[in-house]
Every structure is written in structure tokens, then in C-alpha cells.
Amino acid sequence: MHEDFIAWVEQHRGTQYDLHTDHINPTFVKMLKTIGFDRNYTRGEGCYLWDGAGTKYLDLLTGWGVFMLGRNHPKVRQVLRQVLDAQSPNLVRMDCSILSGLAAEALVRHTPDGLDRVFFCNSGTETVETAIKFSRCATGRQKIIYCEHAFHGLTTGSLAINGAEFFRERFGDLLPHTEAVPFNDLVSLEKALAKQDAAAFILEPIQGKSCELVADGYLAEAQRLCRKAGTLLVVDEVQSGMGRTGKWFCFQHWPEVEPDIICVAKGLSGGFVPVGAVITRPRIMDAVFNSMERCVVHSNTFGQNDLAMAAALASIQVIEEDKLVENADELGRYTMARLAEIGKTCPFVTEVRGKGLMFGIDFARPENSLKLRLAWDMLHKLNFGVFGQMIIIPLLKKHHILTQVAGYHTEVIKFLPPLVATKQDMDWFLQAMQEVLADTQKFPGTAWDTVLGLAKNVVKA
Ligand SMILES: Cc1ncc(COP(=O)(O)O)c(C=O)c1O
């Protein structure tokens, strides 16, 4: 065993891309190198990352939304150290742990009355698998209605309700009895519910792949229609929950909405230990665990582990004490308003949308510039979906801001700043966006050369 484990790891620093090529995912390494994202990050603190050369980066990707408290939050670290040192009786399994009890109690402080039972698991997709099973069991029905363009995870159950063919193709038959409806379309939802055979309607109140938000009034009406049809309303708040949108849960922007099941993960971990939680009503939970024989009929080995529960508890406390929900709301309003103003100066920008600190910028073929339209067409003929690289590559390379396109085959770039970000951080980002968007209008120019070169490479690869 290495006495100084960190020193031993540091001795190997720099070999990670070769190791990943040999043993993990060479195609991913190739992609990183192609776009210049192989940065050899060595440290993370708060909203920032540092690479081996000491360059500081603003992290607006936050590990796909995990680092809501920023990286390595000192209060959560302190709690985790204490739990490790306490040699707690972790995962006894044939007992009830105090930490999971406290974590469940803390979580349901922020949900509507009646949503006070929690099932803990290990990831976002597992919350969705759980919601599917709970809904089917509680209603005795099979069908799950979901939205086009939805993303609920990549295990086979949640993949069956993924709204993009790209993720599903090549993986064979998935869960049967699913039906997609267009997002924000109540008429289609009513039609899908009409046969009264759906166990659940599941949706993200703000879709992660597009930053499309439910329209005002949509969720309340969807809830009414679901109740009428005996269908459970499931909100997937894996990405939008824990304060990200300026409320504890995004559905709470509409006070009359009280879903039957809430899926939470990502930010609940504090960025430390994988965790997911399904929050639901007693009658739903009791339908699943309806006898002593069935008291663990849905379960997992690592759910409720002490480190995950402590990280969750500490994260909830930090979000409460440091008023991070309020910060997400205020800073989100400021940033989106400024970004929309900047967007108006760029003919490629069609919309800035989102809620709180989950927002995106959408690009499309420009209508009022022949030159830029030709450039757009040339690029799209080579490769659809590469345009976003013209934004994210210079954001990283020139402005040291880490971002990513919102999904495959999309022209949306999504930003998920940590909830601890400040106005100064957002000004760093806004200034950078102003420059990057200005550069997209210089055709021919370096930004276009880079992205056209990239599109040709991707075509060849
Ligand atoms: C809304 C939503 N649901 C589910 C998931 C799946 O979570 P995980 O990657 O932890 O399985 C994600 C992941 O991005 C998500 O955004």
C-alpha cells in the first residue's frame, strides 16, 4: 500500500490520457484531444478548476450539474471527514441507519405536504427506474408516458423513455408500453391519457437537452389530467432540483403543482458521493412494500450508505444556510437578461432560455445575412451539430471557461454554473460570450476555420 497515496498518484500525473486510451474509452480520449479539452486538471475548488500549468478555469459544466455547491465545499468535506473518523456502522442492512433517517427528514422539509417518503439509491437513472416500478406497482398499469426530447438516464428502463433515437438505436428492444408526447402539448397528453391505461406521466420541468421550460399553467393542467385518468405525475428533477432553478424543485415555480413522485440526484451529492432519492407519497410506497415479505422487494446494496447520506445532509444544510436557492434565482435572472442582450447582437442566436442557473443559448441558420447563412450551410453540410464547438472551444481555450453542448445533434449550449457563483463569475462568462459571439460573425475567420476543420475531421473519423 502506498503510504502517501496522493504523492503516488501525482507521480503518474500526465499518463491519464494513455491509461484511458488503453483501459477505459479510447474514443472519448480522441474526442477530447480533437477539440483541445485534454487539459490535465489538477485541482478543483468552488467554481474553479486549475490545470497542471496553474491556469484557472471557470466551471460552468459542473460535472453535468453535480457540483452545485462548487467543488470540494469545505463544510461538506468536514462532515465527511467526521463520519469517516467516527467509524460508523455503515450499511448494516438489517437495521435502520440514523443518517438516512435524518437525510430523508431534511429532504422532505422542502417538498409539498404528503410527499414525505424517500427511497434512496445511487444515481439519477436509478431514481427513474424506481419511479417506473413504483408507478406500475401502485397503479397496476404498465404504460409510461414521456416527452419527446426527454432525457431520464441511460439504463434500459430510462432509455425506453428517452426522447432521442440517437441514444436508443443499436440497443435492441427496450421496455414496452411507453408512449411519447410532444413537450408542452396538453392536447396530446390528454389523448395519451384517455385510455386510462398509463401508470405514470414523467417529465423534466425543464428539459436538460434543450433548456425548454414547461409553459405557465402546463404542469397544473397536466396534473389535473393525470389525476382524472388515474395516472401518477412524476417529475424528474435530477438536474433541475436542489435549488438549481431558483426554487428547491423546479415544479415549485407553480405553487398548485404537487406531483406524486419526485426524482432527485446530482446536486444532492454535494459533488462527493453518488446518491439519488425518490420522494413520494405514503400510499405509493405502501403499495410497493405491502407486506413484511416484500419489505425490501425494491432495494439496492449501496443506497443509504453513510457517506452518501452525510454528503446529502450536509449539502442540504449548506443550500439552506448559504441561501443558494435565492442566489440561483437572482444570479440566474441577471445572467440570462444580460446574455439575451448580448445574444441580440449575434444573428445566429435565436433564444436564451432557462430558469435560475440552468439556462441555454440556442443557435439557428441566420435569416438576415447571406454571407453567414452560406457559412452555416457549408458547416451543416459537413456535419450537423458542430456549430456549438465554435462557442465552447474558444470559451475554454481563450477565456478558460468550461462548457459543453447540451446534447448530441443539437445547436443548444447549456450552462450549469455552481449555485455558489457570484456576479463577478457571471461577468467573466458574459464578457467572454460577447467576444465569442462577435467572432462567429467574422467569416472567413479563425473561428470558422477551426470549426470547419473540425467538421471535416469528424466526417473522416
Ligand atoms: C433529468 C435527468 N434525469 C436522469 C438523469 C440520469 O442521471 P445519472 O446520469 O445520474 O444516471 C439525468 C442525467 O443527466 C438527467 O439530467
PDBQT file of the ligand as one rigid body, heavy atoms in Angstrom, charges set to zero:
ROOT
HETATM    1  C1  LIG A 501     -33.192  14.863 -15.894  1.00  0.00    +0.000 C 
HETATM    2  C2  LIG A 501     -32.236  13.720 -15.744  1.00  0.00    +0.000 A 
HETATM    3  N1  LIG A 501     -32.687  12.539 -15.341  1.00  0.00    +0.000 NA
HETATM    4  C3  LIG A 501     -31.872  11.489 -15.177  1.00  0.00    +0.000 A 
HETATM    5  C4  LIG A 501     -30.527  11.595 -15.445  1.00  0.00    +0.000 A 
HETATM    6  C5  LIG A 501     -29.623  10.417 -15.267  1.00  0.00    +0.000 C 
HETATM    7  O1  LIG A 501     -28.785  10.602 -14.179  1.00  0.00    +0.000 OA
HETATM    8  P1  LIG A 501     -27.490   9.699 -13.989  1.00  0.00    +0.000 P 
HETATM    9  O2  LIG A 501     -26.519  10.096 -15.036  1.00  0.00    +0.000 OA
HETATM   10  O3  LIG A 501     -27.028  10.011 -12.590  1.00  0.00    +0.000 OA
HETATM   11  O4  LIG A 501     -27.924   8.300 -14.121  1.00  0.00    +0.000 OA
HETATM   12  C6  LIG A 501     -30.008  12.813 -15.868  1.00  0.00    +0.000 A 
HETATM   13  C7  LIG A 501     -28.581  12.951 -16.172  1.00  0.00    +0.000 C 
HETATM   14  O5  LIG A 501     -28.109  13.884 -16.745  1.00  0.00    +0.000 OA
HETATM   15  C8  LIG A 501     -30.885  13.906 -16.023  1.00  0.00    +0.000 A 
HETATM   16  O6  LIG A 501     -30.446  15.094 -16.434  1.00  0.00    +0.000 OA
ENDROOT
TORSDOF 0
